Structure formats: C-alpha cells, structure tokens
Amino acid sequence: MNKRKTLKGLLEEAKKEMCEVEIGQVYETMNSIYPDEHVLPFEKNIVVDDVRMTLPLACSSRAKKGFKKTGSSLNEMFKDGLKGDYLLVEKIVGEKVFCKNISITEDCYNRYYKVPNMRKIEINKNDIAKGNVKRVYRGFKNHLEEKK
C-alpha cells in the first residue's frame, strides 16, 4: 500500500467531512503565518529595534512565548500573549477564506499593516485539515473590541 496515496486520500476525506466555514467564525493560529512570495519585500518587511524582519500575518503561541522570553518589542503588538492569534472570518470566495487578525492591537495594526496585502490573511480547508489553524468557540470575545 502506498502511504502517500493513503494520507492524501485521508486529507481529502477530512476536507469533505469538516463543517462549513462561515463569516464571523474565529480560528486560532497554531503555526505562524507569513506573507507569501507574491507580496513585495518593501510591503512585508519592517524595521523593529534596528532589525529588519518579515512581518508575520499571524503568530502561534510558541512564537509569542519566544517574543516574551527574548523581550522583543513585537510582544507589545498583541492583545493576548498566551495563545495563537485569533483570525476572524470576514469574506469567503470559493475555497479561499479571508480573515482579519483580531489579536493585534489597533495601534500596531494601523502602524505596521498599512498595505492591503498585509491586512487580510488567506486560509483554506487545507490549513484547517493540516492543523495550521483550528476553530475557536469561546475565549475570543475580548479581542473583538479594543480594550479601553
């Protein structure tokens, strides 16, 4: 038996069986998401503390723990440093799901994510089936509005 075909078949079956993605649902980032190669370098790279870096679209809890441990100023971008970023589904086009990262503070979102390519995160059912993101049912309400 070919293991590759079996795994591919299981992945396809999982995508068919999973529930429908709807506008307003929230997903947690399990693996950090970065812009793809189609986004120009001057749009996706920033300078923070004299270090030029690629700006993440969404960070995992592991990345956030690293920011906190190293004292990175990126830690202050997030409303919650304990979990992966929360992604709010705003638009669905075919298999593409466009989300907004609601874990980034509005100040940082407006300062660093100015380019339209960086403001929306595109996920799909493969990301869900592979475990890159997972559906969140509770605990995200405080991210929907900026804390005052």
BELBELSUL-V229160 format. One record per pair of residues at least 6 apart in sequence whose C-alpha atoms are under 7 Angstrom apart, sorted by the first residue. I is the first residue (numbers start at 1). J is the second residue. If there is no record, write none. Layout:
BEGIN
I,J
I,J
END
This chain:
BEGIN
11,129
14,129
15,125
15,129
23,89
23,90
23,91
24,88
24,89
24,90
25,88
25,89
26,86
26,87
26,88
26,89
26,135
26,136
27,86
27,87
27,88
27,133
27,134
27,135
27,136
28,84
28,85
28,86
28,87
28,133
28,134
28,135
28,136
29,58
29,59
29,60
29,84
29,85
29,86
29,132
29,133
29,134
30,60
30,84
30,131
30,132
30,133
31,59
31,60
31,132
32,58
32,59
32,60
33,56
33,57
33,58
33,59
34,56
34,57
35,44
35,57
39,117
43,115
44,54
44,55
45,52
45,53
45,54
45,55
46,52
46,53
46,54
46,55
47,53
57,118
57,121
58,85
58,101
59,84
59,85
60,83
60,84
60,85
61,82
61,83
61,84
64,75
64,81
67,74
67,75
68,75
77,104
77,105
77,108
78,103
78,104
78,105
79,103
79,104
79,105
80,103
85,101
85,103
86,101
86,102
86,103
87,99
87,100
87,101
87,102
88,99
88,100
88,101
88,102
89,97
89,98
89,99
89,100
90,98
90,99
90,100
91,97
91,98
91,99
92,98
95,124
96,122
96,123
96,124
97,122
97,123
97,124
98,120
98,121
98,122
98,123
99,120
99,121
99,122
100,119
100,120
100,121
102,143
102,144
103,143
113,119
127,133
128,134
END
